[in-house]
Amino acid sequence: IREGICAIVSVKLKNPQFEGQTKTRLGNPEVRTVVESTVNEKLLIYLEENPQTARSIAGKSLAASQAREAARKARDMTRRKSALDSNALPGKLADCQEKDPTFCELFIVEGDSAGGTAKNGRERKYQAILPLWGKMLNVEKSRVDKVLDNDKLMPIVMALGAGIGNDFDLSKLRYHKIILMADADVDGSHIRTLLLTFFFRYMRPLIDAGHVYIACPPLYRIYQDKKSRYAYDEDDVELIKEEEGWSSPKMQRFKGLGEMNADQLWDTTMNPEERKILQVQVQDAQLADETFTLLMGDRVEPRRDFIRANAKLATLDN
Protein backbone atom coordinates (compact mmCIF):
# COMPACT_ATOMS: atom_id res chain seq x y z
CA ILE A 1 0.00 0.00 0.00
CA ARG A 2 1.85 3.10 -1.25
CA GLU A 3 -0.89 5.72 -1.11
CA GLY A 4 -4.38 6.38 0.19
CA ILE A 5 -3.86 5.24 3.78
CA CYS A 6 -3.80 7.38 6.92
CA ALA A 7 -2.52 5.66 10.06
CA ILE A 8 -1.14 6.56 13.46
CA VAL A 9 1.38 4.10 14.89
CA SER A 10 2.35 4.71 18.50
CA VAL A 11 5.72 3.23 19.50
CA LYS A 12 7.22 3.56 22.97
CA LEU A 13 10.90 2.73 23.50
CA LYS A 14 13.68 3.75 25.85
CA ASN A 15 16.32 5.05 23.43
CA PRO A 16 14.69 6.55 20.31
CA GLN A 17 17.06 7.45 17.46
CA PHE A 18 15.92 9.97 14.87
CA GLU A 19 17.15 10.55 11.33
CA GLY A 20 18.20 14.03 10.21
CA GLN A 21 18.18 17.37 11.99
CA THR A 22 14.40 17.76 11.79
CA LYS A 23 13.91 14.53 13.80
CA THR A 24 10.74 13.66 11.89
CA ARG A 25 11.64 10.01 11.22
CA LEU A 26 12.43 7.27 13.71
CA GLY A 27 15.68 5.48 12.90
CA ASN A 28 15.74 2.46 15.23
CA PRO A 29 16.05 -0.57 12.87
CA GLU A 30 14.58 -3.02 15.40
CA VAL A 31 11.35 -0.97 15.59
CA ARG A 32 10.78 -1.17 11.84
CA THR A 33 10.89 -4.98 11.95
CA VAL A 34 8.34 -5.16 14.77
CA VAL A 35 5.99 -2.61 13.16
CA GLU A 36 6.12 -4.27 9.73
CA SER A 37 5.43 -7.76 11.09
CA THR A 38 2.60 -6.57 13.35
CA VAL A 39 0.89 -4.49 10.64
CA ASN A 40 1.29 -7.32 8.13
CA GLU A 41 -0.28 -9.86 10.49
CA LYS A 42 -3.22 -7.69 11.56
CA LEU A 43 -3.87 -6.33 8.07
CA LEU A 44 -4.04 -9.82 6.58
CA ILE A 45 -6.58 -10.85 9.23
CA TYR A 46 -8.67 -7.74 8.51
CA LEU A 47 -8.61 -8.30 4.73
CA GLU A 48 -9.63 -11.95 5.11
CA GLU A 49 -12.58 -10.92 7.26
CA ASN A 50 -13.57 -8.05 4.91
CA PRO A 51 -13.26 -9.34 1.31
CA GLN A 52 -15.18 -6.41 -0.22
CA THR A 53 -12.77 -3.93 1.31
CA ALA A 54 -9.85 -6.11 0.21
CA ARG A 55 -11.10 -6.04 -3.39
CA SER A 56 -11.44 -2.24 -3.26
CA ILE A 57 -7.90 -1.85 -1.92
CA ALA A 58 -6.53 -4.26 -4.53
CA GLY A 59 -8.32 -2.36 -7.30
CA LYS A 60 -6.95 0.96 -6.10
CA SER A 61 -3.44 -0.47 -5.78
CA LEU A 62 -3.61 -1.83 -9.33
CA ALA A 63 -4.89 1.49 -10.72
CA ALA A 64 -2.17 3.38 -8.84
CA SER A 65 0.48 1.01 -10.19
CA GLN A 66 -0.76 1.50 -13.75
CA ALA A 67 -0.78 5.28 -13.25
CA ARG A 68 2.80 5.25 -11.94
CA GLU A 69 3.94 3.21 -14.92
CA ALA A 70 2.16 5.55 -17.36
CA ALA A 71 3.69 8.56 -15.62
CA ARG A 72 7.15 6.99 -15.78
CA LYS A 73 6.79 6.36 -19.52
CA ALA A 74 5.52 9.92 -20.08
CA ARG A 75 8.44 11.40 -18.11
CA ASP A 76 10.93 9.25 -20.01
CA MET A 77 9.39 10.37 -23.28
CA THR A 78 9.62 14.02 -22.22
CA ARG A 79 13.26 13.60 -21.19
CA ARG A 80 14.16 11.86 -24.46
CA LYS A 81 12.46 14.61 -26.44
CA SER A 82 14.35 17.26 -24.50
CA ALA A 83 17.61 15.41 -25.01
CA LEU A 84 17.06 15.20 -28.76
CA ASP A 85 15.85 18.77 -29.10
CA SER A 86 16.60 21.17 -26.27
CA ASN A 87 14.80 23.90 -28.22
CA ALA A 88 11.50 22.01 -28.52
CA LEU A 89 8.68 24.53 -28.10
CA PRO A 90 4.89 24.25 -28.49
CA GLY A 91 3.67 25.11 -31.97
CA LYS A 92 1.34 27.95 -30.97
CA LEU A 93 3.94 29.77 -28.86
CA ALA A 94 4.84 33.20 -30.25
CA ASP A 95 8.23 33.60 -28.61
CA CYS A 96 10.00 36.86 -27.83
CA GLN A 97 13.33 38.06 -29.25
CA GLU A 98 15.08 38.55 -25.89
CA LYS A 99 17.05 35.51 -24.66
CA ASP A 100 17.79 36.65 -21.11
CA PRO A 101 14.92 35.18 -19.02
CA THR A 102 15.24 38.03 -16.51
CA PHE A 103 13.66 40.39 -19.04
CA CYS A 104 11.23 37.93 -20.66
CA GLU A 105 7.48 37.73 -20.06
CA LEU A 106 5.17 34.87 -21.02
CA PHE A 107 1.46 35.64 -21.32
CA ILE A 108 -0.65 32.48 -21.01
CA VAL A 109 -3.89 33.35 -22.79
CA GLU A 110 -7.16 31.41 -22.92
CA GLY A 111 -8.36 30.81 -26.49
CA ASP A 112 -7.03 31.37 -29.99
CA SER A 113 -9.05 34.56 -30.52
CA ALA A 114 -7.58 36.39 -27.53
CA GLY A 115 -4.22 34.80 -28.27
CA GLY A 116 -4.24 36.28 -31.77
CA THR A 117 -5.08 39.73 -30.44
CA ALA A 118 -2.33 39.47 -27.83
CA LYS A 119 0.21 38.45 -30.47
CA ASN A 120 -0.65 41.54 -32.51
CA GLY A 121 -0.59 43.88 -29.52
CA ARG A 122 2.53 42.69 -27.69
CA GLU A 123 6.05 44.07 -27.57
CA ARG A 124 7.85 41.34 -29.53
CA LYS A 125 11.23 42.12 -27.99
CA TYR A 126 10.41 40.72 -24.56
CA GLN A 127 6.79 39.46 -24.55
CA ALA A 128 5.88 35.91 -25.59
CA ILE A 129 2.31 34.66 -26.07
CA LEU A 130 1.05 31.12 -25.48
CA PRO A 131 -2.63 30.58 -26.39
CA LEU A 132 -4.24 27.61 -24.66
CA TRP A 133 -6.67 25.31 -26.39
CA GLY A 134 -8.46 22.07 -25.52
CA LYS A 135 -10.06 21.06 -22.23
CA MET A 136 -8.54 22.51 -19.06
CA LEU A 137 -7.73 19.82 -16.49
CA ASN A 138 -8.31 20.06 -12.75
CA VAL A 139 -5.05 18.50 -11.58
CA GLU A 140 -6.33 18.19 -8.00
CA LYS A 141 -8.64 15.39 -9.20
CA SER A 142 -6.21 13.82 -11.68
CA ARG A 143 -3.26 11.46 -11.51
CA VAL A 144 0.11 12.59 -12.82
CA ASP A 145 -0.17 10.49 -16.01
CA LYS A 146 -3.33 12.41 -16.96
CA VAL A 147 -1.54 15.70 -16.30
CA LEU A 148 1.42 14.72 -18.49
CA ASP A 149 -0.97 13.72 -21.29
CA ASN A 150 -3.10 16.89 -21.20
CA ASP A 151 -2.95 18.95 -24.40
CA LYS A 152 -3.53 22.21 -22.52
CA LEU A 153 -0.94 21.82 -19.77
CA MET A 154 1.98 20.18 -21.58
CA PRO A 155 2.47 23.20 -23.91
CA ILE A 156 3.00 25.26 -20.74
CA VAL A 157 5.60 22.78 -19.50
CA MET A 158 7.38 22.87 -22.86
CA ALA A 159 7.29 26.67 -23.10
CA LEU A 160 8.70 27.23 -19.61
CA GLY A 161 11.47 24.70 -20.23
CA ALA A 162 12.05 23.87 -16.56
CA GLY A 163 10.38 20.45 -16.29
CA ILE A 164 7.56 19.39 -14.00
CA GLY A 165 7.06 17.89 -10.54
CA ASN A 166 10.18 16.35 -9.00
CA ASP A 167 12.09 17.10 -12.22
CA PHE A 168 11.37 20.84 -12.06
CA ASP A 169 14.56 22.96 -12.28
CA LEU A 170 14.02 26.69 -11.70
CA SER A 171 17.44 27.54 -13.18
CA LYS A 172 16.20 26.43 -16.63
CA LEU A 173 13.16 28.75 -16.61
CA ARG A 174 12.87 30.67 -19.90
CA TYR A 175 10.69 33.53 -18.59
CA HIS A 176 10.86 35.27 -15.22
CA LYS A 177 7.36 36.72 -15.53
CA ILE A 178 4.57 34.24 -16.23
CA ILE A 179 1.35 36.23 -16.57
CA LEU A 180 -2.04 34.50 -16.58
CA MET A 181 -4.28 36.56 -18.86
CA ALA A 182 -7.92 35.43 -18.91
CA ASP A 183 -11.29 37.15 -19.31
CA ALA A 184 -12.33 39.56 -16.56
CA ASP A 185 -15.50 37.58 -15.73
CA VAL A 186 -16.29 34.45 -13.70
CA ASP A 187 -15.24 32.12 -16.53
CA GLY A 188 -11.84 33.80 -16.60
CA SER A 189 -11.52 33.40 -12.84
CA HIS A 190 -12.24 29.69 -13.21
CA ILE A 191 -9.47 29.29 -15.80
CA ARG A 192 -7.01 31.18 -13.58
CA THR A 193 -7.90 28.98 -10.61
CA LEU A 194 -7.27 25.79 -12.59
CA LEU A 195 -3.90 27.14 -13.77
CA LEU A 196 -2.91 28.21 -10.26
CA THR A 197 -3.80 24.73 -9.00
CA PHE A 198 -1.48 23.27 -11.64
CA PHE A 199 1.38 25.61 -10.74
CA PHE A 200 0.93 25.02 -7.00
CA ARG A 201 0.90 21.23 -7.32
CA TYR A 202 3.47 20.68 -10.07
CA MET A 203 5.61 23.85 -10.31
CA ARG A 204 5.52 25.22 -6.78
CA PRO A 205 9.01 26.86 -7.00
CA LEU A 206 7.58 29.21 -9.66
CA ILE A 207 5.20 30.70 -7.10
CA ASP A 208 7.69 30.66 -4.24
CA ALA A 209 10.20 32.58 -6.37
CA GLY A 210 7.60 35.21 -7.33
CA HIS A 211 7.47 34.43 -11.06
CA VAL A 212 3.68 34.01 -11.41
CA TYR A 213 1.39 37.00 -12.00
CA ILE A 214 -2.27 37.61 -12.81
CA ALA A 215 -3.20 40.16 -15.47
CA CYS A 216 -6.08 42.52 -14.69
CA PRO A 217 -7.95 43.35 -17.91
CA PRO A 218 -10.75 45.91 -17.70
CA LEU A 219 -14.39 44.87 -17.80
CA TYR A 220 -15.77 48.13 -19.23
CA ARG A 221 -14.85 50.89 -21.65
CA ILE A 222 -16.58 54.19 -20.86
CA TYR A 223 -16.49 56.98 -23.41
CA GLN A 224 -18.04 60.32 -24.17
CA ASP A 225 -17.22 62.58 -27.10
CA LYS A 226 -13.61 61.70 -28.03
CA LYS A 227 -12.41 60.60 -24.59
CA SER A 228 -12.54 57.06 -23.23
CA ARG A 229 -11.47 55.36 -20.02
CA TYR A 230 -11.44 51.78 -18.76
CA ALA A 231 -13.03 50.36 -15.61
CA TYR A 232 -12.47 47.09 -13.73
CA ASP A 233 -15.89 46.89 -12.03
CA GLU A 234 -19.13 48.83 -11.54
CA ASP A 235 -17.72 50.85 -8.64
CA ASP A 236 -14.89 51.91 -10.92
CA VAL A 237 -17.48 52.97 -13.52
CA GLU A 238 -19.23 55.27 -11.07
CA LEU A 239 -15.92 56.74 -9.91
CA ILE A 240 -14.87 57.55 -13.47
CA LYS A 241 -18.24 59.17 -14.21
CA GLU A 242 -17.80 61.38 -11.15
CA GLU A 243 -14.19 62.27 -11.98
CA GLU A 244 -14.98 63.17 -15.59
CA GLY A 245 -18.31 64.83 -14.86
CA TRP A 246 -20.03 62.61 -17.38
CA SER A 247 -23.81 62.46 -17.03
CA SER A 248 -24.66 60.02 -19.82
CA PRO A 249 -21.54 58.38 -21.26
CA LYS A 250 -21.66 55.35 -23.52
CA MET A 251 -20.36 52.10 -22.12
CA GLN A 252 -18.97 48.93 -23.68
CA ARG A 253 -18.72 45.71 -21.66
CA PHE A 254 -15.99 43.33 -22.75
CA LYS A 255 -17.34 39.79 -22.66
CA GLY A 256 -13.83 38.52 -23.29
CA LEU A 257 -10.30 39.52 -24.18
CA GLY A 258 -11.04 38.72 -27.82
CA GLU A 259 -13.47 41.66 -28.00
CA MET A 260 -10.62 44.13 -27.52
CA ASN A 261 -8.49 45.16 -30.45
CA ALA A 262 -4.71 44.85 -30.22
CA ASP A 263 -4.18 48.49 -29.23
CA GLN A 264 -6.76 48.30 -26.45
CA LEU A 265 -5.26 45.09 -25.05
CA TRP A 266 -1.78 46.63 -25.07
CA ASP A 267 -2.89 49.90 -23.50
CA THR A 268 -4.90 48.31 -20.69
CA THR A 269 -3.37 44.94 -19.89
CA MET A 270 0.07 44.41 -21.45
CA ASN A 271 1.90 47.74 -21.39
CA PRO A 272 4.26 47.69 -18.36
CA GLU A 273 3.85 51.45 -17.99
CA GLU A 274 0.05 51.31 -17.68
CA ARG A 275 -1.07 47.78 -16.79
CA LYS A 276 -2.04 46.39 -13.41
CA ILE A 277 -0.75 42.89 -12.55
CA LEU A 278 -0.94 40.96 -9.29
CA GLN A 279 1.95 38.84 -8.05
CA VAL A 280 0.88 35.42 -6.73
CA GLN A 281 2.29 34.82 -3.25
CA VAL A 282 1.88 32.07 -0.66
CA GLN A 283 1.94 33.48 2.86
CA ASP A 284 0.74 30.32 4.62
CA ALA A 285 1.78 27.15 2.77
CA GLN A 286 -0.32 24.80 4.91
CA LEU A 287 -3.45 26.93 4.55
CA ALA A 288 -2.91 27.20 0.80
CA ASP A 289 -2.52 23.44 0.52
CA GLU A 290 -5.69 22.83 2.53
CA THR A 291 -7.61 25.40 0.47
CA PHE A 292 -6.67 23.82 -2.86
CA THR A 293 -7.66 20.41 -1.49
CA LEU A 294 -10.96 21.76 -0.17
CA LEU A 295 -12.03 23.78 -3.22
CA MET A 296 -10.56 21.71 -6.05
CA GLY A 297 -10.62 18.17 -4.64
CA ASP A 298 -13.06 15.27 -4.92
CA ARG A 299 -15.00 15.76 -1.69
CA VAL A 300 -18.24 17.66 -2.35
CA GLU A 301 -19.63 18.13 1.17
CA PRO A 302 -16.73 20.19 2.63
CA ARG A 303 -16.75 22.40 -0.47
CA ARG A 304 -20.52 22.91 -0.21
CA ASP A 305 -20.15 23.85 3.46
CA PHE A 306 -17.41 26.33 2.58
CA ILE A 307 -19.56 27.95 -0.12
CA ARG A 308 -22.54 28.25 2.21
CA ALA A 309 -20.40 29.78 4.95
CA ASN A 310 -18.77 32.31 2.62
CA ALA A 311 -21.53 33.00 0.08
CA LYS A 312 -22.25 36.45 1.49
CA LEU A 313 -18.64 37.48 0.91
CA ALA A 314 -18.68 36.62 -2.80
CA THR A 315 -18.62 39.26 -5.51
CA LEU A 316 -21.03 38.15 -8.21
CA ASP A 317 -20.40 38.82 -11.90
CA ASN A 318 -23.38 40.64 -13.36
C-alpha positions in Angstrom: 0.0 0.0 0.0 1.8 3.1 -1.2 -0.9 5.7 -1.1 -4.4 6.4 0.2 -3.9 5.2 3.8 -3.8 7.4 6.9 -2.5 5.7 10.1 -1.1 6.6 13.5 1.4 4.1 14.9 2.3 4.7 18.5 5.7 3.2 19.5 7.2 3.6 23.0 10.9 2.7 23.5 13.7 3.8 25.8 16.3 5.1 23.4 14.7 6.5 20.3 17.1 7.4 17.5 15.9 10.0 14.9 17.2 10.5 11.3 18.2 14.0 10.2 18.2 17.4 12.0 14.4 17.8 11.8 13.9 14.5 13.8 10.7 13.7 11.9 11.6 10.0 11.2 12.4 7.3 13.7 15.7 5.5 12.9 15.7 2.5 15.2 16.0 -0.6 12.9 14.6 -3.0 15.4 11.4 -1.0 15.6 10.8 -1.2 11.8 10.9 -5.0 12.0 8.3 -5.2 14.8 6.0 -2.6 13.2 6.1 -4.3 9.7 5.4 -7.8 11.1 2.6 -6.6 13.4 0.9 -4.5 10.6 1.3 -7.3 8.1 -0.3 -9.9 10.5 -3.2 -7.7 11.6 -3.9 -6.3 8.1 -4.0 -9.8 6.6 -6.6 -10.8 9.2 -8.7 -7.7 8.5 -8.6 -8.3 4.7 -9.6 -11.9 5.1 -12.6 -10.9 7.3 -13.6 -8.0 4.9 -13.3 -9.3 1.3 -15.2 -6.4 -0.2 -12.8 -3.9 1.3 -9.8 -6.1 0.2 -11.1 -6.0 -3.4 -11.4 -2.2 -3.3 -7.9 -1.9 -1.9 -6.5 -4.3 -4.5 -8.3 -2.4 -7.3 -7.0 1.0 -6.1 -3.4 -0.5 -5.8 -3.6 -1.8 -9.3 -4.9 1.5 -10.7 -2.2 3.4 -8.8 0.5 1.0 -10.2 -0.8 1.5 -13.7 -0.8 5.3 -13.2 2.8 5.3 -11.9 3.9 3.2 -14.9 2.2 5.5 -17.4 3.7 8.6 -15.6 7.2 7.0 -15.8 6.8 6.4 -19.5 5.5 9.9 -20.1 8.4 11.4 -18.1 10.9 9.2 -20.0 9.4 10.4 -23.3 9.6 14.0 -22.2 13.3 13.6 -21.2 14.2 11.9 -24.5 12.5 14.6 -26.4 14.3 17.3 -24.5 17.6 15.4 -25.0 17.1 15.2 -28.8 15.9 18.8 -29.1 16.6 21.2 -26.3 14.8 23.9 -28.2 11.5 22.0 -28.5 8.7 24.5 -28.1 4.9 24.2 -28.5 3.7 25.1 -32.0 1.3 27.9 -31.0 3.9 29.8 -28.9 4.8 33.2 -30.3 8.2 33.6 -28.6 10.0 36.9 -27.8 13.3 38.1 -29.2 15.1 38.5 -25.9 17.0 35.5 -24.7 17.8 36.6 -21.1 14.9 35.2 -19.0 15.2 38.0 -16.5 13.7 40.4 -19.0 11.2 37.9 -20.7 7.5 37.7 -20.1 5.2 34.9 -21.0 1.5 35.6 -21.3 -0.6 32.5 -21.0 -3.9 33.4 -22.8 -7.2 31.4 -22.9 -8.4 30.8 -26.5 -7.0 31.4 -30.0 -9.0 34.6 -30.5 -7.6 36.4 -27.5 -4.2 34.8 -28.3 -4.2 36.3 -31.8 -5.1 39.7 -30.4 -2.3 39.5 -27.8 0.2 38.5 -30.5 -0.7 41.5 -32.5 -0.6 43.9 -29.5 2.5 42.7 -27.7 6.1 44.1 -27.6 7.8 41.3 -29.5 11.2 42.1 -28.0 10.4 40.7 -24.6 6.8 39.5 -24.5 5.9 35.9 -25.6 2.3 34.7 -26.1 1.0 31.1 -25.5 -2.6 30.6 -26.4 -4.2 27.6 -24.7 -6.7 25.3 -26.4 -8.5 22.1 -25.5 -10.1 21.1 -22.2 -8.5 22.5 -19.1 -7.7 19.8 -16.5 -8.3 20.1 -12.8 -5.0 18.5 -11.6 -6.3 18.2 -8.0 -8.6 15.4 -9.2 -6.2 13.8 -11.7 -3.3 11.5 -11.5 0.1 12.6 -12.8 -0.2 10.5 -16.0 -3.3 12.4 -17.0 -1.5 15.7 -16.3 1.4 14.7 -18.5 -1.0 13.7 -21.3 -3.1 16.9 -21.2 -2.9 19.0 -24.4 -3.5 22.2 -22.5 -0.9 21.8 -19.8 2.0 20.2 -21.6 2.5 23.2 -23.9 3.0 25.3 -20.7 5.6 22.8 -19.5 7.4 22.9 -22.9 7.3 26.7 -23.1 8.7 27.2 -19.6 11.5 24.7 -20.2 12.0 23.9 -16.6 10.4 20.5 -16.3 7.6 19.4 -14.0 7.1 17.9 -10.5 10.2 16.3 -9.0 12.1 17.1 -12.2 11.4 20.8 -12.1 14.6 23.0 -12.3 14.0 26.7 -11.7 17.4 27.5 -13.2 16.2 26.4 -16.6 13.2 28.7 -16.6 12.9 30.7 -19.9 10.7 33.5 -18.6 10.9 35.3 -15.2 7.4 36.7 -15.5 4.6 34.2 -16.2 1.4 36.2 -16.6 -2.0 34.5 -16.6 -4.3 36.6 -18.9 -7.9 35.4 -18.9 -11.3 37.2 -19.3 -12.3 39.6 -16.6 -15.5 37.6 -15.7 -16.3 34.5 -13.7 -15.2 32.1 -16.5 -11.8 33.8 -16.6 -11.5 33.4 -12.8 -12.2 29.7 -13.2 -9.5 29.3 -15.8 -7.0 31.2 -13.6 -7.9 29.0 -10.6 -7.3 25.8 -12.6 -3.9 27.1 -13.8 -2.9 28.2 -10.3 -3.8 24.7 -9.0 -1.5 23.3 -11.6 1.4 25.6 -10.7 0.9 25.0 -7.0 0.9 21.2 -7.3 3.5 20.7 -10.1 5.6 23.9 -10.3 5.5 25.2 -6.8 9.0 26.9 -7.0 7.6 29.2 -9.7 5.2 30.7 -7.1 7.7 30.7 -4.2 10.2 32.6 -6.4 7.6 35.2 -7.3 7.5 34.4 -11.1 3.7 34.0 -11.4 1.4 37.0 -12.0 -2.3 37.6 -12.8 -3.2 40.2 -15.5 -6.1 42.5 -14.7 -7.9 43.3 -17.9 -10.8 45.9 -17.7 -14.4 44.9 -17.8 -15.8 48.1 -19.2 -14.8 50.9 -21.6 -16.6 54.2 -20.9 -16.5 57.0 -23.4 -18.0 60.3 -24.2 -17.2 62.6 -27.1 -13.6 61.7 -28.0 -12.4 60.6 -24.6 -12.5 57.1 -23.2 -11.5 55.4 -20.0 -11.4 51.8 -18.8 -13.0 50.4 -15.6 -12.5 47.1 -13.7 -15.9 46.9 -12.0 -19.1 48.8 -11.5 -17.7 50.8 -8.6 -14.9 51.9 -10.9 -17.5 53.0 -13.5 -19.2 55.3 -11.1 -15.9 56.7 -9.9 -14.9 57.6 -13.5 -18.2 59.2 -14.2 -17.8 61.4 -11.2 -14.2 62.3 -12.0 -15.0 63.2 -15.6 -18.3 64.8 -14.9 -20.0 62.6 -17.4 -23.8 62.5 -17.0 -24.7 60.0 -19.8 -21.5 58.4 -21.3 -21.7 55.4 -23.5 -20.4 52.1 -22.1 -19.0 48.9 -23.7 -18.7 45.7 -21.7 -16.0 43.3 -22.7 -17.3 39.8 -22.7 -13.8 38.5 -23.3 -10.3 39.5 -24.2 -11.0 38.7 -27.8 -13.5 41.7 -28.0 -10.6 44.1 -27.5 -8.5 45.2 -30.5 -4.7 44.8 -30.2 -4.2 48.5 -29.2 -6.8 48.3 -26.4 -5.3 45.1 -25.1 -1.8 46.6 -25.1 -2.9 49.9 -23.5 -4.9 48.3 -20.7 -3.4 44.9 -19.9 0.1 44.4 -21.5 1.9 47.7 -21.4 4.3 47.7 -18.4 3.8 51.5 -18.0 0.1 51.3 -17.7 -1.1 47.8 -16.8 -2.0 46.4 -13.4 -0.7 42.9 -12.5 -0.9 41.0 -9.3 1.9 38.8 -8.0 0.9 35.4 -6.7 2.3 34.8 -3.2 1.9 32.1 -0.7 1.9 33.5 2.9 0.7 30.3 4.6 1.8 27.2 2.8 -0.3 24.8 4.9 -3.4 26.9 4.6 -2.9 27.2 0.8 -2.5 23.4 0.5 -5.7 22.8 2.5 -7.6 25.4 0.5 -6.7 23.8 -2.9 -7.7 20.4 -1.5 -11.0 21.8 -0.2 -12.0 23.8 -3.2 -10.6 21.7 -6.1 -10.6 18.2 -4.6 -13.1 15.3 -4.9 -15.0 15.8 -1.7 -18.2 17.7 -2.3 -19.6 18.1 1.2 -16.7 20.2 2.6 -16.8 22.4 -0.5 -20.5 22.9 -0.2 -20.2 23.8 3.5 -17.4 26.3 2.6 -19.6 28.0 -0.1 -22.5 28.2 2.2 -20.4 29.8 5.0 -18.8 32.3 2.6 -21.5 33.0 0.1 -22.3 36.5 1.5 -18.6 37.5 0.9 -18.7 36.6 -2.8 -18.6 39.3 -5.5 -21.0 38.2 -8.2 -20.4 38.8 -11.9 -23.4 40.6 -13.4 
